[in-house]
Amino acid sequence: MNKALREAMSDTPVVCLAGPRQCGKTTLARVLKPERAFVSLDHPPFLDAASADPAGFVDSLPGEVTIDEVQRAPGLLPAIKLSVDTDRRPGRFLLTGSADLLLVPSVTESLAGRMEVVRLMPFSESEKERRPGRFLRDFLAGRLRPSLRPGTAAPPAPELAARLVAGGYPEPLTRAPARARQWHRQYVRSIVDRDVLDVSNIQVADQVGRLLELLAVRNGELFNASRVARDLGLHRGTVSEYVSVLERLFLVRRLLPWHRNPGKRLVKSPKAHLIDSGLAATLAQLSAGDWLTKRQRMGHLLESFAVQQFEAQAGWTDPDLRFWHYRDRDGREVDLVITLGSRTWGVEVKATSTPGRSAGPGLRRLAALCGEDFEAGIVLYNGSDILPLAEERMLAVPFSELWTR
């Protein structure tokens, strides 16, 4: 991530380091450029000045400056545009934001061609293990090979379950499980009380919190706005607006459906995943001890966990990668579809230590639809060996490969 940020600042006048609150953006910005002037809009005097007179505030800043939590004063962005139009030196403004500025139309209009966004997410498992995180790179490059490891025991299921419910936010990782859950609950409360109002016109922010809890319970399932609206007693359009706010605040990601025909991707149902499996587990009241007794819900949580790992590794592998899910009318599914142009890979997630001999109907169907564009498929499982499957270009791969490579 340091490399991506440095590269962006070397040739772009405005760089925004964006990601959820408490994922380490401010720390990274300070460590990367400790000599820069630093202005936090969480500090009321700075926020008041920036909101009252954006142009005057920007004019008063040094030539190179870091502005923390810039989404709190969106009026600064047109003023920054005017400033960089007269002085386009690279790296002038390093912004941090706990809202996705690319989902705010006024921002993309103001800073088009002038700003690059670098995203920082909660820690991946490879980052927690201080490993390079090269699994996605090796998978895309076709470097995965069958590998039997006699005498190597599969990771116990409780270890994998513990990883799911821990998640990747730095602060709760230092706490005991009960204290980590308390942190997650207060984290959501603080965002609902403050950040929702900063990035939207929503007046009843508590309804957004209720929606987030419901999405946590249904994490990894197909998102049906009409059903959610009925369950919460809201209008369908209101639910869609609230989900957009949760996406903007890096709490939820919608995984769009893959289809051979790009036009049909727009009319099929996405899947809703919370951005962090630990946060999802707390809001859904799941613990590591539920691995055996609540198999379906833990399976959905495991799917979200896998998506989280791939999305994180994509940040330092290839920014042009795109992620989808696949489901056809016959119920054949692929949990994660990865595309780079027309090239396509499939990932199936199994909460089992015995993957079976076949990749399953979903991956087979995806491969048939893609033809020569299909590169490879894997079934992630909780074992120790990389195993060939009956289908060509398909492997069963241990989850641990995500954080040991």
N, C-alpha and C positions, 0 to 999 in steps of 0.2 A: 504493500500500500504506500509506503514511503516513496518507492520508485515512481509509481503512477502520479503521485501528488507533485513530486519534484519535476517530472517531465511536463506536466500541465503548466506549472508555474514558469517553466523556462520559455514558453512560447505563447502564452495566453494572458491577456491583461487582467481578467477576472476569473478566479478559480473558486468554486464552492465545494467545500468538503461537507457532504450531506449524509445524514443517517439519523437513526433514532437517538433520543436523549440517553445519556449515560452509557454510550458505547465507546467513548474515548476520543471524540473529535477534538475537543478543546485541548486535551493533553497532547495529541498528535500535532496540532497546529503550533502549540508552544514549543514542543521539542524540535520540530522541523525548522522553525525560524524564531529562535529565542530572542533575537535582537530586534524583531519588528515591534512597532507600536501595537498594542492590543486593546481593543475596546469591546466590552461585553454589553449587549443590550438587555441582559438580565439585570443589569445595574440601573435602577430607576432614573437617576439623573441623566445618564447617557440615552436611555430610551426616550425620555421626555424631550430632550434636545433633538434627537433624530426624528421624532414624530412631528414636532412643532415646525422645524425648518430643515427639511432634508438637504436642500441644496447648500445652505449655509453650513450644515454639519459636515457634509462631504468636503466642502472647500477648506474647512478648518483642520482636516486630517493631514498627517504626513504623507509624503509621496508613496510610501509602501506601508500598508496597514492590514492588520487582521481584525475583522469585525465578527464577533461571536453572536450566534443566535439571530441572524439577520432577518429571519421570517417575522420577528416581532415588530419590525418597522418596514413594511413593504414599500413605503414611499421612498426609501433610500435608493431603490434599484434604478428608477429613472434618473436620479441624480448621479449615480455611479456611471450610468451610460453616458451622460453628458460629459463627465470628467474624462472617461477613457476615450471619447471621441476626439478630444483635444490632446491626449497623451496616451498612446497605446503601448507604452512599455510593458513587457511581460511581467507578470507577478505583482502588479500594483496592489490589487485587492485580493486578499485571501478571506473568503467568507466561510463561516460554518453555519449550517442550518439543520434544525430538527424537523423540517418539513421539506418535502420534495419540491423544489422550486420549478422543476420541469413540468409539474402538473398544474402550475398556476399560469393561465394563458397570458396575463399581463407581463409576467416575468420573461417568458420565452420571447414575447414581442419586443420587450425593452432591451434584452441582452443577447439576442440572436447573433451568433458569430463573434461575440465578445467574451462569452463565459463558457468554461468547461466544468462539468460537474463530476466529481470523484466521490463515489459512495463508500461509506464505512459502515459495516454491519456489525452486530455482536460477534464475539469470537467464534470462529469455526473450531471444530475439534482438533484440526491440525495446528492451529495457532495456540490452542490451549496446551498442546503437547510440545510446542516449540519445534515443530517439524515443517519442512518446506511446503507441504500441501500440493504435491505433484500428481495426485491421482487423476484428476480431470484431464490434465495435460497428457498423461500416459494413455488414458482411455481414448481420447480423441486421436492420438497419434498411432493407435493400434499396437501399443507396446505391452498390453496385458497378455500374459501367456499362462496356460495351465501350469499349476505348481502344487505338487503334493508335499506336505510338510509333516512327515511322520514324527510322532512324539510331541507335536505342538498341539496343545489343548485349545479347543475353541473358547473364546471369551465367555464366561458365564453370563446367562441372560440377565441377572441382576446388575451386572456392570453396564451393559448396554442400556438397560432401563434407567439406571442412575444418570447416564449421560443425557438421555432424553429430558428428564425432569429438571436437570441442572441448567440447561440452556447455555447461552453465551454472553450474557451481560456480565461485565467484569465484577461489579460490586457484589452481587449475590453469590458468586463463586467463592468468595472468602468466608461465607457464612455456613452455619449448620442448616440442614434442609428446612426446618420450621422457620428460621429467621430469613432464609432466602425467599420463602413463600410470602412472608410479611413484606419484604422489600418489593416483590412483584406487585402485590396489591396496592401498596402506597404509590408505586411508580405509575400505575394506571390512573389512580385517583388524581395525582398531580397533573397528569397530561389532560385528563378530562376537565379538570377545574381551570386550567390555564391555556394550554396550547390549542385546544379545539376552538376557542374563541379567537385566537390569533390568526387562524388560517381559514375561517369560515364565518358565515353570518348566522350560524346556528345559535339559538337562544337557550334551548333546553339540552345542555351538554350531557346531562345524566342519561338521556336516551341513547347517546352514542356509546356510553359505558355499558348499557344493557345489551346493545347490539354486539359489542366486542365480546362480552361473556358468552352470548349465544353462539357466536362464530367459533369461540374456543371449544365449546362443547361439540360443535359440528366441524371441527378442524379437519381439513383434508377431504371434505365431502363436496359434491357438486353444489354450487351456490344457486339457490332459487329465490330470487328477490320477492316473488309473490308469496311464497310460503313463509319466508322470514317476516314479511310485513304482516301477514295474518297472525303469526305467533306473537308478535310484539304489539299488535294493535296500531300499526302505523300504515301510512300510505306507501305503495310500492315505490313511488318516486322519492319519497323521503328516505327509504332504506338505501336506495341507490346513491343518493347524495351523501348519506352517512358513511357508506362503505368507501366512497371516494375520499372523504376526510380521513378515514383510518389508513387508507393507502398513502395519502399525502404525509401523514405523520409517521410513516414507516412502522405501523403496527400490524398491517395485514397486506398480503400480496395475493392478487388474483392470478391464477395460472390459467391462461387462455387455452382453449381447445385447439389442438392441431388437426388440420384437415388437408388433404392433398390439394384441394381447391382453396386458395387463400380467402376468397369471398365468403365461403361457408364458415370460416373460423369466427366470423363476426356475429353469427346468429346462434351458435351453440353455447351451452352452459360452461362457465369457467369453474375451476375449483378455488375455494378460499382457504388459504393457509395463513396462520399467524406467523409473523416474521421470526419468532423465537420459540422454540419448543418448550423451554422452561416457563416462559410467560403463559403459553397455552396450557401447560399442565396445571399451573396454579389456578388459573381462571376456570378450568374444567374440573378442578378438585381431583386431579389424578396424582398419584405418587408412584414411586418405583415398585412398591408392593402390589400394585394393581396389574403387573405384567401378566400374571396367569389368570386372574379373575375377571378382567375387563379387556379381553383380547381384541375385540373389534376397535374399541376406542384407542387402545394403546397402539394398534396397528396403524390407525390414521395418524397418530402422533409420530410414529416412526417414519411414516411417509413424509410428513412435514419436516422432520429432522433431516432426512436425506436431501430434500429440496434445498434446505438451508445450507447444507454443506456444499452442494454443487454451485449454488448461487454465489457463495462466498469465494470459492476457488476460481470462479469465472472472472472475478475482479482482477486477478493477477495472471490469468491464462489467456483470455481473448475477450475484449469488450464487445465484439460483434456477435457473441453467442446469444441465442434466444432459447427460452424455455417454455414448454407447453405440457399439456396432458392430452391423452388420447382416449376416447371412448366412442364406440360405434353403437348402432341401434340394437345390436345383438348382445350388448353388455360386455364386449371384449374391451379391455382397458390396458393402458400403459401409464404407469404413475408419473413418469417424467420423460418427455421427448425433448431432445436437444438438437438444435439446428444451427448450421453455419452456412448461409446461402441455401442451396438445395440439399447439401449433405445432412444426413439425419442419423441420430443415435437414439436408442431406447434404453430406459432404466426401469426395471420392476423391483419393488421393495417387498421382501417377505420376512415376517416375524417368525422365522423358523431356523433350526440348525440343520435341517435336511432339505436341500433345495429341490430334490427330484432330478429327473434326467432331461426334462423338457423345459424350454423357456416359457411355455404357456401360450395360450391362443392370442393374447394381446400383442406380444412381441412378434409372433409369427405373422399376424395380420399387418402390423406396421411394416415389417420387412417386405411383405408382398406388395403393399401399396406403393412403397418407395422405389422398389426395383433396384436399379444400379445406384441410386442415391443413398441407399441404406448402407451405413458403414459398419455398425456393430450393435449388439445388444448385451446387456448384463442383467443378471438377477442378483441383487444384494441380499445376503443372508447372514445369519450369525454363526459362522463357522471359521475354519482356519485355512482351508485349501481353496485355491482357484481351480475350478473344475470345468472341463468342456461339457457342453450340453449337446443334445441330439441335433440341434439345428446348426447350420454353418454360421460362423461369425457370432456365436452366442456363448457366453461364459457365466458360471455362477461365481460370485466374488464376495469374499467376507467384508462385512461392514468395516472392520478394523483397517482395511486398506485405505479408507478415506482419511485416516489420520496418521498412518504409519509411513506412508510414502513421502 
